[in-house]
Amino acid sequence: MTHSGNPFGQVLVALVTPMTADGEVDWPAVEKHIDDVITAGADGIVVTGTTGETSTLTDPEKLTLVEVGKSVSAGRAKIITGGGSNETAHAIELYKASEKAGADGIMIVTPYYNKPTQAGILTHFRLVADATDLPVILYDIPGRTGVPIKYETILRLANHPNILAVKDAKGDFSEVSRVLNQTDLMYFSGDDANVLPHLSIGAAGLIGVTANITATPYRVIVDAVNRGDLATATAAHQQLEPLVRAVMTHVPGTVSAKYILHGLGRISSPRVRLPLVGPEEWEAALIEDELALVTGVDGADFSNFRPDRNAAAGGALPKVHGTTR
């Protein structure tokens, strides 16, 4: 199946969902953060993904995030809705509603917890992709879902006219190369530490958590790879390494990204919803130690970093529970 163009962008941010101290979505902060990451170089934003705390967002919140994203981006970046559900019927309705809300694309995660067979995964993806005219990214993250999308299943899904891409958080580079050789699917790196290796073997871009802090160096890396300048891309990759380690190593990326953004004064609260909780004292100390090693990264100035471990402690119980099964 031949697909023309890239409808998603190349530097995609897996957006955090800023919240108030009591765990409600902070809509003004959402608007500001979306504008910030676009200004920093993002040309795509994934709302309601893992990093956006999809598991504890309500369906109305997810749809409003799409609407707000479309309004703030004003055509400057594509708005992709992530999350979905491990119930196929629920996923179909949610993505149909997201299309009506203005989403530019959808990212479908492998059904989690119920651990379907490859036949079940194939059916789930096909039925959801059939239900919308939007371009689809398959999200392959077996560490969270319990099951991978196997190579043979990806090849079969590549024949669906709406399925254009894979977000790879599996880290099997030989499989990525095989799929790129045998299909026209685009790949997006779903592991912040592996962005440059993915791009070097033909990936189209990235969907990154660390890009919440600064998308600018990812823009540098992608643009450098596009023009064949490996030296510039490698230098930016190396400079980013301690920041990626700070965000992705010690606590879930959502937690650390919010902790850092709050310390930089860019969101009003580092609050996450239970069962996620803020970093414990020793975890916060490790994050701060990594940040002390960050130098020369565009958009990541920590000279005025003021972390608040007390504000980050614990997690919130929102007034209305989420509807993700």
Backbone torsions as a table, in degrees:
resi	resn	phi	psi	omega
1	MET	NA	123.3	-179.3
2	THR	-95.6	127.4	178.9
3	HIS	-115.8	137.4	-179.7
4	SER	-103.1	130.9	173.8
5	GLY	76.9	172.2	179.2
6	ASN	-120.0	107.3	-176.8
7	PRO	-86.1	4.7	-172.0
8	PHE	-107.7	-23.0	-168.5
9	GLY	96.4	179.9	-179.7
10	GLN	-117.3	-39.1	177.7
11	VAL	-102.8	94.7	-177.8
12	LEU	-105.2	133.2	178.0
13	VAL	-97.1	127.0	170.4
14	ALA	-80.0	91.3	-164.3
15	LEU	-69.4	132.8	167.3
16	VAL	-72.0	156.0	175.1
17	THR	-105.0	100.6	179.3
18	PRO	-58.5	139.2	-178.5
19	MET	-132.3	159.4	174.1
20	THR	-77.1	174.6	-178.4
21	ALA	-63.1	-24.0	178.6
22	ASP	-96.2	10.6	171.6
23	GLY	87.4	11.2	174.7
24	GLU	-90.1	150.2	-179.4
25	VAL	-62.5	129.5	178.9
26	ASP	-92.4	90.1	-171.3
27	TRP	-62.9	-42.0	175.0
28	PRO	-59.8	-38.2	178.3
29	ALA	-67.9	-35.6	175.6
30	VAL	-59.2	-48.3	-179.7
31	GLU	-59.7	-46.0	-179.2
32	LYS	-64.3	-42.3	-177.1
33	HIS	-67.1	-40.5	177.1
34	ILE	-60.1	-44.8	178.7
35	ASP	-63.5	-39.5	179.9
36	ASP	-60.2	-47.5	-174.5
37	VAL	-71.8	-32.2	176.2
38	ILE	-68.0	-44.0	177.7
39	THR	-59.5	-32.5	-179.0
40	ALA	-78.5	-8.7	175.3
41	GLY	127.6	-1.6	178.8
42	ALA	-71.7	138.1	173.7
43	ASP	-116.1	8.8	174.5
44	GLY	-153.7	145.7	179.7
45	ILE	-134.0	127.3	174.1
46	VAL	-99.7	109.5	175.8
47	VAL	-93.6	157.3	176.0
48	THR	58.3	28.1	173.2
49	GLY	-87.8	-167.0	178.5
50	THR	-54.8	-47.6	-178.8
51	THR	-65.5	-28.4	178.2
52	GLY	-81.8	5.9	178.5
53	GLU	65.4	44.1	-178.0
54	THR	-55.4	-33.2	-175.4
55	SER	-66.0	-20.7	-178.4
56	THR	-120.0	11.1	172.4
57	LEU	-89.3	146.4	172.4
58	THR	-80.0	159.9	176.5
59	ASP	-59.0	-43.5	176.5
60	PRO	-59.2	-38.1	177.2
61	GLU	-64.1	-41.0	179.9
62	LYS	-61.7	-42.7	-179.3
63	LEU	-69.9	-36.8	177.7
64	THR	-66.6	-35.4	176.4
65	LEU	-61.5	-37.7	175.4
66	VAL	-64.1	-46.9	-178.4
67	GLU	-62.3	-44.1	179.2
68	VAL	-65.5	-41.5	178.3
69	GLY	-59.8	-44.1	178.6
70	LYS	-63.0	-42.2	-178.2
71	SER	-65.3	-47.0	-176.5
72	VAL	-71.1	-40.5	-177.2
73	SER	-67.5	-34.9	177.0
74	ALA	48.2	42.5	177.4
75	GLY	86.1	-2.7	-178.5
76	ARG	-79.3	-22.2	-178.9
77	ALA	-150.0	150.0	176.4
78	LYS	-77.5	143.4	178.7
79	ILE	-109.9	114.4	-178.7
80	ILE	-109.0	133.8	177.3
81	THR	-99.3	131.2	-178.4
82	GLY	-108.3	-156.1	176.0
83	GLY	81.3	-101.8	-175.9
84	GLY	85.2	-144.7	-176.7
85	SER	-159.3	158.4	172.9
86	ASN	-91.4	7.4	168.7
87	GLU	-107.8	118.5	-172.4
88	THR	-58.3	-43.3	-178.7
89	ALA	-62.2	-40.9	177.9
90	HIS	-65.4	-43.5	179.3
91	ALA	-60.3	-43.5	179.4
92	ILE	-58.6	-48.4	-177.7
93	GLU	-65.6	-38.8	-178.7
94	LEU	-66.6	-41.9	-179.4
95	TYR	-73.0	-33.9	174.6
96	LYS	-62.7	-41.8	178.0
97	ALA	-67.6	-35.0	178.2
98	SER	-65.5	-37.8	176.9
99	GLU	-61.9	-44.0	178.0
100	LYS	-63.9	-31.6	179.9
101	ALA	-75.6	-10.5	174.5
102	GLY	112.6	8.5	-179.6
103	ALA	-57.9	144.4	177.7
104	ASP	-89.9	-16.3	-179.8
105	GLY	-170.2	169.1	179.2
106	ILE	-130.0	147.7	175.5
107	MET	-118.4	117.1	-174.8
108	ILE	-103.3	120.4	178.6
109	VAL	-85.1	147.7	172.9
110	THR	-55.0	133.9	178.1
111	PRO	-54.0	129.3	-173.6
112	TYR	-103.9	164.2	175.8
113	TYR	69.2	-51.8	-177.9
114	ASN	-77.8	-7.7	172.0
115	LYS	47.1	65.2	178.9
116	PRO	-69.2	161.9	171.3
117	THR	-70.5	172.6	177.6
118	GLN	-61.8	-32.9	176.7
119	ALA	-64.1	-39.1	177.8
120	GLY	-68.6	-40.0	177.1
121	ILE	-62.4	-45.3	178.9
122	LEU	-58.6	-46.0	-179.0
123	THR	-65.4	-43.4	179.3
124	HIS	-57.2	-52.6	-177.8
125	PHE	-62.6	-42.6	-178.5
126	ARG	-64.0	-44.1	-178.1
127	LEU	-66.1	-40.4	178.0
128	VAL	-67.0	-43.8	179.3
129	ALA	-64.8	-31.9	177.2
130	ASP	-67.1	-26.7	-170.8
131	ALA	-83.0	-4.8	-177.7
132	THR	-140.6	155.7	174.3
133	ASP	-93.6	0.8	-177.6
134	LEU	-76.7	150.8	174.3
135	PRO	-67.8	146.1	-170.5
136	VAL	-118.0	136.7	166.7
137	ILE	-109.1	127.3	172.7
138	LEU	-83.5	135.5	-177.6
139	TYR	-108.8	107.8	-175.8
140	ASP	-103.5	99.2	-176.2
141	ILE	-139.9	74.1	-174.7
142	PRO	-61.9	-23.2	177.9
143	GLY	-62.8	-25.7	177.8
144	ARG	-102.4	-34.1	-173.8
145	THR	-90.5	-22.2	-178.9
146	GLY	93.4	-16.2	179.9
147	VAL	-139.1	141.1	175.3
148	PRO	-85.8	161.6	164.6
149	ILE	-88.2	109.8	-175.3
150	LYS	-70.2	156.8	-176.6
151	TYR	-51.2	-47.3	-177.8
152	GLU	-64.0	-33.9	178.7
153	THR	-69.9	-40.3	177.8
154	ILE	-61.5	-41.5	179.1
155	LEU	-60.5	-41.2	180.0
156	ARG	-68.7	-39.9	-179.5
157	LEU	-68.4	-25.3	-179.8
158	ALA	-63.3	-18.6	179.5
159	ASN	-79.6	-11.5	179.6
160	HIS	-75.6	130.5	-174.4
161	PRO	-63.8	-23.0	-178.8
162	ASN	-92.9	-14.9	-177.3
163	ILE	-90.0	110.0	-172.2
164	LEU	-113.8	-14.8	-169.9
165	ALA	-155.2	165.5	175.1
166	VAL	-129.9	133.3	166.1
167	LYS	-94.4	117.5	-173.3
168	ASP	-101.2	113.4	172.2
169	ALA	-118.9	25.5	-178.6
170	LYS	-97.9	-30.7	174.9
171	GLY	77.2	18.4	177.7
172	ASP	-94.4	91.2	-173.3
173	PHE	-68.5	-31.0	178.1
174	SER	-66.2	-37.4	177.2
175	GLU	-67.9	-40.4	177.2
176	VAL	-56.6	-46.6	-179.4
177	SER	-62.3	-40.7	179.3
178	ARG	-62.7	-44.6	-179.1
179	VAL	-66.7	-42.1	178.4
180	LEU	-62.4	-33.9	178.6
181	ASN	-71.3	-31.5	-170.5
182	GLN	-106.3	-5.9	-179.9
183	THR	-139.5	176.1	173.3
184	ASP	-103.8	18.0	177.4
185	LEU	-65.6	143.3	170.8
186	MET	-90.4	148.4	175.7
187	TYR	-114.9	141.1	173.4
188	PHE	-121.8	131.0	178.9
189	SER	-67.7	126.9	177.8
190	GLY	-108.6	18.8	179.8
191	ASP	-134.5	112.6	-172.4
192	ASP	-56.3	-34.4	-178.3
193	ALA	-72.4	-18.1	-174.6
194	ASN	-110.3	17.5	-177.3
195	VAL	-59.3	-53.3	-178.0
196	LEU	-64.7	-44.1	175.3
197	PRO	-57.8	-40.9	177.1
198	HIS	-61.7	-47.7	-178.9
199	LEU	-61.7	-35.7	-175.5
200	SER	-67.7	-20.8	177.9
201	ILE	-105.1	10.7	171.1
202	GLY	116.3	5.9	177.2
203	ALA	-62.5	153.0	-177.0
204	ALA	-85.0	-22.1	-176.6
205	GLY	174.8	-155.3	-175.4
206	LEU	-141.8	156.3	169.2
207	ILE	-126.6	99.6	-164.7
208	GLY	-116.5	147.8	175.9
209	VAL	-83.9	-46.1	-179.0
210	THR	-60.5	-24.0	178.3
211	ALA	-63.7	-15.9	171.2
212	ASN	-62.0	-34.8	-179.9
213	ILE	-77.0	-48.6	174.5
214	THR	-155.8	122.6	176.1
215	ALA	-89.4	-13.6	-172.9
216	THR	-58.2	-49.4	-179.7
217	PRO	-65.2	-27.9	175.7
218	TYR	-69.1	-36.2	173.9
219	ARG	-61.2	-41.7	178.5
220	VAL	-61.7	-45.9	-178.1
221	ILE	-63.2	-48.8	-177.4
222	VAL	-63.6	-45.8	-179.2
223	ASP	-63.9	-37.1	179.2
224	ALA	-66.9	-44.0	177.6
225	VAL	-62.5	-39.9	179.6
226	ASN	-58.5	-34.6	-179.1
227	ARG	-99.2	7.7	175.4
228	GLY	78.7	21.9	-177.9
229	ASP	-99.2	82.0	-176.0
230	LEU	-67.3	-32.9	-178.3
231	ALA	-62.4	-45.6	179.1
232	THR	-65.8	-42.5	178.9
233	ALA	-62.2	-42.1	-178.8
234	THR	-66.5	-40.9	179.4
235	ALA	-62.1	-42.6	179.0
236	ALA	-67.3	-39.3	177.4
237	HIS	-59.5	-45.0	-178.3
238	GLN	-67.4	-38.9	178.0
239	GLN	-64.2	-33.9	-178.5
240	LEU	-74.1	-19.9	-168.9
241	GLU	-53.0	-48.3	179.7
242	PRO	-66.2	-31.2	176.9
243	LEU	-69.7	-41.5	176.2
244	VAL	-61.3	-41.5	179.4
245	ARG	-63.6	-39.7	179.0
246	ALA	-63.3	-39.7	-175.2
247	VAL	-80.5	-37.1	-164.7
248	MET	-107.4	-3.4	-168.2
249	THR	-102.9	-42.7	-163.5
250	HIS	-96.8	-32.4	177.8
251	VAL	-141.1	168.6	176.2
252	PRO	-53.0	143.4	-175.4
253	GLY	-55.2	-36.3	176.8
254	THR	-57.8	-45.5	-176.1
255	VAL	-65.5	-49.1	-177.4
256	SER	-68.5	-39.4	179.9
257	ALA	-61.9	-43.5	178.3
258	LYS	-66.4	-39.5	178.9
259	TYR	-59.6	-44.7	-178.4
260	ILE	-70.9	-45.7	-179.9
261	LEU	-60.1	-39.1	177.9
262	HIS	-67.1	-41.7	177.8
263	GLY	-62.6	-25.9	177.0
264	LEU	-86.8	-4.1	-179.9
265	GLY	78.2	20.1	-175.2
266	ARG	-97.2	-17.0	170.4
267	ILE	-132.2	155.4	-171.1
268	SER	-77.9	-21.4	-178.1
269	SER	-151.6	146.5	175.6
270	PRO	-90.3	12.8	-171.4
271	ARG	-62.2	138.8	170.6
272	VAL	-121.5	161.7	179.2
273	ARG	-91.7	140.7	176.0
274	LEU	-59.7	143.3	15.6
275	PRO	-86.0	1.5	171.3
276	LEU	-68.0	146.7	175.4
277	VAL	-135.9	159.9	176.9
278	GLY	-66.7	167.3	-178.0
279	PRO	-65.1	141.7	170.9
280	GLU	-71.7	168.8	-174.9
281	GLU	-53.0	-48.0	-176.7
282	TRP	-69.1	-32.4	176.9
283	GLU	-69.8	-42.3	177.2
284	ALA	-60.7	-39.6	179.0
285	ALA	-62.8	-39.9	178.1
286	LEU	-65.3	-42.7	177.6
287	ILE	-59.8	-46.0	-178.3
288	GLU	-65.7	-36.3	176.4
289	ASP	-62.5	-40.9	178.2
290	GLU	-65.3	-41.7	-178.4
291	LEU	-63.6	-29.3	178.9
292	ALA	-65.2	-17.8	-179.7
293	LEU	-91.6	-5.5	-176.7
294	VAL	-79.9	120.3	177.4
295	THR	-138.9	142.8	172.1
296	GLY	71.9	16.0	-179.9
297	VAL	-93.9	118.2	-179.6
298	ASP	-58.7	129.6	177.6
299	GLY	83.7	5.8	-178.1
300	ALA	-129.2	70.4	178.9
301	ASP	-96.8	112.9	-176.3
302	PHE	-103.3	16.3	-179.2
303	SER	-65.4	-27.3	178.1
304	ASN	-112.8	27.0	-179.8
305	PHE	-71.1	123.9	-177.9
306	ARG	-128.3	81.7	-178.0
307	PRO	-68.4	148.8	179.6
308	ASP	-127.1	93.7	-176.8
309	ARG	-66.6	-32.5	179.3
310	ASN	-67.1	-42.9	179.8
311	ALA	-64.5	-30.6	-177.3
312	ALA	-84.4	-15.7	-172.4
313	ALA	-63.8	144.5	176.4
314	GLY	72.9	-168.7	178.8
315	GLY	-142.9	167.5	-174.1
316	ALA	-106.1	149.0	169.6
317	LEU	-106.7	108.3	-177.8
318	PRO	-69.2	164.7	-178.4
319	LYS	-68.0	-34.8	-179.1
320	VAL	-119.9	128.6	-177.1
321	HIS	-75.6	157.2	177.1
322	GLY	-70.6	168.7	-177.5
323	THR	-116.9	4.4	177.1
324	THR	-70.1	129.3	179.4
325	ARG	-75.1	NA	NA
